Amino acid sequence: MSTRNNPIIFFFISFLVPSSYSLSFNLSTIGPEHQGRFINVTGDAYITNQGIQVTPNECGVAPTYQTGRATYTDPLHLWDRASGNLTDFTARFSFVIDSSGNNIFADGLTFFLGPVGSSIQPWSYGGSLGIGNSTVSLNSSAYSFVAIEFNTFRNFFDSSTPGPHIGIDINSMESVNATIWQNNVTLGVQNDAWISYWSIGKHDVARYVGLSVVVFGVTLASYCLWWRKKYKKRLSDRDDEEEDHPDIDMEFEKGSGAKKFCYNELVITTTNFSNEGKLGEGGFGGVYKGFLRETDSYIAVKRVSKGSKQGLKEYASEVKIISQLRHRNLVQVFGFLVFSESKSTPGIGPT
């Protein structure tokens, strides 16, 4: 088993063009037998029984600066020059970006349309997501493309979104429209994407790409900063710290009925307690906005600061009382965590 920490990306895909020009396929699984027959891969991309991947599978190989591309073997006829008719299409695919529990990772992938015969540009790793490069990422007149990006990292040119996002890119990696993407990269959760284009909307994709026949596919890029071995030690240290207060844990669960979270879950939920998601600051510490995928709901996470003068038992009693109250103006206590960033300063994070 490899000891590296890298985002693993793999796909299952179906594609349908509902028009007189017929192009449709459905690959419920993707394996090595599809390479060259249905899918062409270039750069660092390769196909295993798990799907299309871009990060190295060899033990000891650094997963940084990886860029790959996978395209369908047949081109897509976007519009008919004689009639002027545009082609509608729908693409559905599933993918996983898995950092193996590491909270420091990048970058992501795109679904793109581009010129037939186009290739990966030099220096296209990182924020270029395998489709632009360091010199034309913000203005690509020489190489046209339309892409939907699934980006786990905010780059300096991503001014419209505070963090991980899904964006629409037209000849530039600076998205013309973007929305926040609540992903679970550290847990390796499967994502399901559905991309549809309807020509009735009068958005002429062919004009943006500049060609009537295009190649379509996915680009993948990763840039990772930490090795799994090192991170596992950090997680192990934190796991040990979370076991420092078993009596308090029992007292909480008995008195409040609240769920016990692990530290890593709250890091994911709050995007590592980011300042962008900070709702406020109290005498005990900060309050952060989080999102729980399992309940499909937003939560508030209170994090006790090291300088808080309130003791564990006093705080536990307070939370137990609050958890038993029901009022429309009170937020219900959903869970807790007893965790010490230093052995002498434990903290409780009710949500």
DRENVEXZA-316868 format. One record per residue (C-alpha): residue number from 1; residue in three letters; x, y, z. Coordinates in nm, 3 decimals. Each point is the difference from the previous one (the first is absolute). Example, Ala and Ser with C-alpha at 12.3 -4.5 7.8 and 13.67 -1.06 7.14 Angstrom:
# DRENVEXZA-316868
   pos   code         x         y         z
     1    ALA     1.230    -0.450     0.780
     2    SER     0.137     0.344    -0.066
END
This chain:
# DRENVEXZA-316868
   pos   code         x         y         z
     1    MET     0.000     0.000     0.000
     2    SER     0.131     0.346    -0.082
     3    THR     0.096     0.229     0.285
     4    ARG    -0.048     0.322    -0.195
     5    ASN    -0.274     0.249     0.066
     6    ASN    -0.160     0.107    -0.324
     7    PRO    -0.344     0.077    -0.136
     8    ILE    -0.118    -0.302    -0.198
     9    ILE    -0.244     0.087    -0.277
    10    PHE    -0.208    -0.254    -0.190
    11    PHE    -0.306     0.005    -0.226
    12    PHE    -0.310    -0.178    -0.123
    13    ILE    -0.159     0.185    -0.292
    14    SER    -0.293     0.003    -0.241
    15    PHE    -0.053     0.240    -0.290
    16    LEU    -0.307     0.064    -0.214
    17    VAL    -0.060     0.224    -0.300
    18    PRO    -0.376     0.015    -0.075
    19    SER     0.016     0.113    -0.364
    20    SER     0.020    -0.125    -0.355
    21    TYR     0.373    -0.026     0.049
    22    SER     0.017    -0.305     0.224
    23    LEU     0.274    -0.033     0.259
    24    SER    -0.077    -0.180     0.322
    25    PHE     0.177    -0.236     0.235
    26    ASN    -0.034    -0.129     0.354
    27    LEU     0.298    -0.134     0.192
    28    SER    -0.128    -0.115     0.340
    29    THR     0.357    -0.097     0.084
    30    ILE     0.327     0.110    -0.154
    31    GLY     0.296    -0.236    -0.023
    32    PRO     0.321    -0.056    -0.198
    33    GLU    -0.198    -0.173    -0.275
    34    HIS    -0.158     0.336    -0.094
    35    GLN     0.332     0.173    -0.068
    36    GLY     0.040     0.079    -0.369
    37    ARG    -0.337    -0.155    -0.079
    38    PHE    -0.221     0.260     0.168
    39    ILE     0.237     0.222     0.193
    40    ASN     0.334     0.159    -0.086
    41    VAL     0.222     0.102     0.292
    42    THR     0.298     0.234    -0.012
    43    GLY     0.238     0.159     0.247
    44    ASP     0.001    -0.159     0.345
    45    ALA    -0.349    -0.149    -0.041
    46    TYR    -0.034    -0.377    -0.007
    47    ILE    -0.279    -0.256     0.033
    48    THR    -0.030    -0.269     0.266
    49    ASN    -0.288    -0.224     0.106
    50    GLN    -0.108     0.290     0.224
    51    GLY    -0.034     0.241    -0.291
    52    ILE     0.196     0.292    -0.141
    53    GLN     0.270     0.125     0.235
    54    VAL     0.267     0.266    -0.004
    55    THR     0.206    -0.047     0.315
    56    PRO     0.287    -0.252     0.011
    57    ASN    -0.071    -0.345     0.135
    58    GLU     0.360    -0.091     0.080
    59    CYS     0.122     0.003     0.359
    60    GLY     0.241     0.287     0.062
    61    VAL    -0.092     0.201    -0.310
    62    ALA    -0.089     0.359     0.083
    63    PRO    -0.357     0.090    -0.107
    64    THR     0.081     0.365    -0.070
    65    TYR    -0.037     0.180    -0.334
    66    GLN    -0.211    -0.272    -0.164
    67    THR    -0.207     0.084    -0.307
    68    GLY    -0.195    -0.229    -0.228
    69    ARG    -0.276    -0.003    -0.256
    70    ALA    -0.255    -0.258    -0.109
    71    THR    -0.206     0.055    -0.316
    72    TYR    -0.258    -0.202    -0.188
    73    THR     0.141    -0.156    -0.316
    74    ASP    -0.270     0.144    -0.230
    75    PRO    -0.045     0.376    -0.048
    76    LEU    -0.328     0.179     0.074
    77    HIS    -0.178     0.186    -0.282
    78    LEU    -0.112     0.319     0.177
    79    TRP    -0.184     0.171    -0.283
    80    ASP    -0.091    -0.048    -0.363
    81    ARG     0.151     0.271    -0.219
    82    ALA    -0.264    -0.033    -0.275
    83    SER    -0.310     0.016     0.219
    84    GLY     0.146     0.186     0.296
    85    ASN    -0.154    -0.253     0.239
    86    LEU     0.175    -0.046     0.334
    87    THR     0.040    -0.329     0.183
    88    ASP    -0.145    -0.058     0.346
    89    PHE     0.185    -0.240     0.227
    90    THR    -0.007    -0.148     0.349
    91    ALA     0.296    -0.149     0.187
    92    ARG    -0.022    -0.184     0.330
    93    PHE     0.300    -0.125     0.192
    94    SER     0.110    -0.098     0.349
    95    PHE     0.338     0.080     0.147
    96    VAL     0.195    -0.019     0.322
    97    ILE     0.272     0.235     0.122
    98    ASP     0.158    -0.169     0.301
    99    SER     0.276     0.160     0.207
   100    SER     0.018    -0.300     0.238
   101    GLY    -0.095     0.213     0.299
   102    ASN     0.239     0.285    -0.075
   103    ASN    -0.145     0.351     0.040
   104    ILE     0.262     0.161    -0.224
   105    PHE    -0.062    -0.082    -0.367
   106    ALA    -0.068     0.133    -0.350
   107    ASP    -0.113     0.033    -0.277
   108    GLY    -0.287    -0.158    -0.194
   109    LEU    -0.140    -0.087    -0.343
   110    THR    -0.201     0.136    -0.291
   111    PHE    -0.251    -0.126    -0.254
   112    PHE     0.097     0.185    -0.317
   113    LEU    -0.063     0.058    -0.371
   114    GLY     0.302     0.092    -0.211
   115    PRO     0.150    -0.015    -0.349
   116    VAL     0.055    -0.344    -0.152
   117    GLY     0.367    -0.089     0.026
   118    SER     0.066     0.236     0.290
   119    SER     0.249    -0.116     0.260
   120    ILE     0.098     0.074     0.358
   121    GLN     0.172     0.336     0.019
   122    PRO     0.341     0.043     0.168
   123    TRP    -0.020     0.100     0.367
   124    SER    -0.368    -0.088     0.017
   125    TYR     0.007    -0.159     0.347
   126    GLY    -0.139     0.163     0.314
   127    GLY    -0.260     0.271    -0.049
   128    SER     0.006    -0.046    -0.378
   129    LEU    -0.170    -0.338     0.060
   130    GLY     0.163    -0.157    -0.305
   131    ILE    -0.182     0.225    -0.243
   132    GLY     0.180     0.335     0.007
   133    ASN     0.359     0.076     0.093
   134    SER     0.183     0.247     0.218
   135    THR     0.016     0.263    -0.275
   136    VAL    -0.350    -0.025    -0.150
   137    SER    -0.213    -0.118     0.291
   138    LEU    -0.177     0.335     0.015
   139    ASN    -0.018     0.072    -0.374
   140    SER     0.032    -0.280    -0.253
   141    SER    -0.051     0.140    -0.349
   142    ALA     0.227    -0.258    -0.164
   143    TYR    -0.176    -0.298     0.157
   144    SER    -0.379     0.021     0.033
   145    PHE    -0.199    -0.209     0.245
   146    VAL    -0.318    -0.015     0.202
   147    ALA     0.025    -0.187     0.329
   148    ILE    -0.182    -0.080     0.322
   149    GLU     0.258    -0.006     0.278
   150    PHE    -0.022    -0.185     0.331
   151    ASN     0.268     0.181     0.196
   152    THR     0.100    -0.095     0.355
   153    PHE     0.233     0.299     0.039
   154    ARG    -0.048     0.374    -0.024
   155    ASN     0.260     0.162    -0.224
   156    PHE     0.091     0.368    -0.006
   157    PHE    -0.224     0.057    -0.303
   158    ASP    -0.305    -0.170     0.159
   159    SER    -0.140     0.327     0.130
   160    SER    -0.368    -0.100    -0.009
   161    THR     0.018    -0.296     0.240
   162    PRO     0.154    -0.037     0.349
   163    GLY     0.118    -0.360    -0.033
   164    PRO    -0.076    -0.327    -0.184
   165    HIS    -0.234     0.073    -0.289
   166    ILE    -0.162    -0.109    -0.324
   167    GLY     0.046     0.249    -0.282
   168    ILE    -0.069     0.061    -0.369
   169    ASP     0.317     0.090    -0.192
   170    ILE     0.010     0.151    -0.350
   171    ASN     0.351     0.039    -0.142
   172    SER     0.121     0.091     0.348
   173    MET     0.042    -0.174     0.335
   174    GLU    -0.166     0.301     0.164
   175    SER    -0.357    -0.128     0.011
   176    VAL    -0.277     0.210    -0.152
   177    ASN    -0.236    -0.153     0.257
   178    ALA     0.074    -0.207     0.308
   179    THR    -0.164    -0.145     0.308
   180    ILE     0.138    -0.142     0.325
   181    TRP     0.066    -0.373    -0.011
   182    GLN    -0.060    -0.186     0.326
   183    ASN     0.227    -0.299    -0.058
   184    ASN     0.145    -0.274     0.220
   185    VAL     0.346    -0.047    -0.146
   186    THR     0.155    -0.122     0.324
   187    LEU    -0.258    -0.279     0.023
   188    GLY     0.014    -0.091    -0.369
   189    VAL    -0.377     0.030    -0.049
   190    GLN    -0.137    -0.069    -0.349
   191    ASN    -0.129     0.302    -0.194
   192    ASP    -0.267    -0.032    -0.271
   193    ALA    -0.006     0.266    -0.273
   194    TRP    -0.263     0.067    -0.266
   195    ILE     0.088     0.253    -0.270
   196    SER    -0.258     0.096    -0.264
   197    TYR     0.012     0.247    -0.287
   198    TRP    -0.317     0.116    -0.178
   199    SER     0.043     0.209    -0.313
   200    ILE    -0.342     0.155     0.059
   201    GLY     0.170     0.212     0.267
   202    LYS     0.180     0.185    -0.282
   203    HIS     0.342    -0.042     0.163
   204    ASP     0.204    -0.096    -0.304
   205    VAL     0.270    -0.233     0.131
   206    ALA     0.130    -0.052    -0.354
   207    ARG     0.071     0.374    -0.027
   208    TYR     0.201    -0.004     0.323
   209    VAL     0.204    -0.300    -0.109
   210    GLY     0.026     0.135    -0.354
   211    LEU    -0.051    -0.338    -0.169
   212    SER    -0.292    -0.211    -0.113
   213    VAL     0.167    -0.329     0.094
   214    VAL     0.166    -0.034     0.340
   215    VAL     0.160    -0.253     0.228
   216    PHE    -0.149    -0.043     0.345
   217    GLY     0.122    -0.162     0.316
   218    VAL     0.147     0.068     0.341
   219    THR     0.321     0.155     0.124
   220    LEU     0.146    -0.078     0.341
   221    ALA     0.264     0.175     0.206
   222    SER     0.139    -0.055     0.348
   223    TYR     0.244     0.191     0.216
   224    CYS     0.050    -0.149     0.345
   225    LEU     0.216     0.135     0.278
   226    TRP     0.004    -0.268     0.268
   227    TRP     0.093    -0.368     0.011
   228    ARG    -0.242    -0.248     0.148
   229    LYS     0.256    -0.143     0.243
   230    LYS     0.057     0.337     0.160
   231    TYR    -0.371     0.077     0.013
   232    LYS    -0.089    -0.337     0.149
   233    LYS     0.231     0.079     0.292
   234    ARG    -0.180     0.332     0.050
   235    LEU    -0.339    -0.172    -0.005
   236    SER     0.129    -0.263     0.242
   237    ASP     0.118     0.272     0.238
   238    ARG    -0.341     0.167    -0.017
   239    ASP    -0.182    -0.326     0.052
   240    ASP     0.203    -0.050     0.318
   241    GLU    -0.093     0.349     0.115
   242    GLU    -0.369    -0.063    -0.063
   243    GLU     0.010    -0.290     0.247
   244    ASP     0.130     0.217     0.282
   245    HIS    -0.344     0.066     0.150
   246    PRO    -0.211    -0.320     0.000
   247    ASP    -0.194     0.106     0.311
   248    ILE    -0.104     0.327    -0.161
   249    ASP    -0.103    -0.188    -0.315
   250    MET    -0.229    -0.228     0.200
   251    GLU    -0.144     0.293     0.191
   252    PHE    -0.080     0.180    -0.324
   253    GLU    -0.162    -0.296    -0.173
   254    LYS    -0.210    -0.092     0.303
   255    GLY    -0.113     0.352     0.078
   256    SER    -0.059     0.141    -0.345
   257    GLY    -0.047    -0.296    -0.233
   258    ALA     0.226     0.183    -0.242
   259    LYS     0.221    -0.178    -0.250
   260    LYS     0.376    -0.008     0.053
   261    PHE     0.198     0.124    -0.300
   262    CYS     0.365    -0.060    -0.080
   263    TYR     0.226     0.297    -0.062
   264    ASN     0.048    -0.083    -0.367
   265    GLU    -0.377     0.008    -0.062
   266    LEU    -0.022     0.354     0.135
   267    VAL     0.301     0.108    -0.204
   268    ILE    -0.179    -0.121    -0.314
   269    THR    -0.332     0.150     0.106
   270    THR     0.148     0.347     0.063
   271    THR     0.262    -0.006    -0.278
   272    ASN     0.275    -0.011     0.263
   273    PHE    -0.168     0.270     0.213
   274    SER     0.051     0.254    -0.277
   275    ASN    -0.033     0.370     0.072
   276    GLU    -0.239     0.032    -0.295
   277    GLY    -0.246    -0.221     0.185
   278    LYS     0.038     0.166     0.340
   279    LEU    -0.336     0.122     0.129
   280    GLY     0.122     0.179     0.310
   281    GLU     0.214     0.002     0.312
   282    GLY    -0.104    -0.039     0.363
   283    GLY     0.167    -0.019     0.338
   284    PHE     0.056    -0.373    -0.042
   285    GLY     0.133     0.015    -0.358
   286    GLY    -0.116     0.011    -0.360
   287    VAL    -0.315    -0.126    -0.175
   288    TYR     0.039    -0.145    -0.350
   289    LYS    -0.247    -0.087    -0.273
   290    GLY     0.010    -0.363    -0.112
   291    PHE    -0.187    -0.238    -0.226
   292    LEU    -0.094    -0.357     0.092
   293    ARG    -0.042    -0.211    -0.312
   294    GLU    -0.161    -0.287     0.194
   295    THR    -0.292     0.219     0.105
   296    ASP     0.021     0.243    -0.293
   297    SER    -0.006     0.294     0.240
   298    TYR     0.206     0.295     0.113
   299    ILE     0.122     0.013     0.359
   300    ALA     0.183     0.237     0.234
   301    VAL     0.316    -0.137     0.162
   302    LYS     0.120     0.163     0.322
   303    ARG     0.371    -0.039     0.063
   304    VAL     0.132     0.070     0.349
   305    SER     0.314     0.212    -0.014
   306    LYS     0.313    -0.072     0.198
   307    GLY    -0.054     0.318     0.198
   308    SER    -0.351    -0.092     0.117
   309    LYS    -0.035     0.014     0.379
   310    GLN    -0.295    -0.237     0.002
   311    GLY     0.086    -0.349     0.124
   312    LEU    -0.099    -0.322    -0.169
   313    LYS    -0.252    -0.109     0.260
   314    GLU    -0.164     0.342     0.015
   315    TYR    -0.028     0.010    -0.375
   316    ALA    -0.132    -0.356    -0.014
   317    SER    -0.273     0.089     0.250
   318    GLU    -0.096     0.307    -0.201
   319    VAL    -0.027    -0.194    -0.325
   320    LYS    -0.205    -0.277     0.163
   321    ILE    -0.251     0.255     0.125
   322    ILE    -0.022     0.172    -0.340
   323    SER    -0.042    -0.335    -0.177
   324    GLN    -0.311    -0.074     0.205
   325    LEU    -0.167     0.330    -0.086
   326    ARG    -0.230     0.036    -0.301
   327    HIS    -0.076     0.348    -0.127
   328    ARG    -0.029     0.150    -0.347
   329    ASN     0.269     0.256     0.084
   330    LEU     0.247    -0.260     0.130
   331    VAL     0.226    -0.208    -0.222
   332    GLN    -0.019    -0.368     0.093
   333    VAL     0.323    -0.168     0.110
   334    PHE     0.075    -0.270    -0.256
   335    GLY     0.340    -0.132     0.106
   336    PHE     0.325     0.059     0.184
   337    LEU     0.372    -0.068     0.003
   338    VAL     0.252     0.002     0.284
   339    PHE     0.337     0.079    -0.148
   340    SER     0.325     0.154     0.125
   341    GLU     0.234     0.182    -0.237
   342    SER     0.246     0.008     0.287
   343    LYS    -0.014    -0.246     0.289
   344    SER    -0.081     0.278     0.245
   345    THR    -0.276     0.168    -0.201
   346    PRO    -0.295    -0.227    -0.083
   347    GLY    -0.300     0.130    -0.185
   348    ILE    -0.359    -0.096    -0.078
   349    GLY    -0.163     0.075    -0.332
   350    PRO    -0.381    -0.039     0.012
   351    THR    -0.181     0.045    -0.329
END
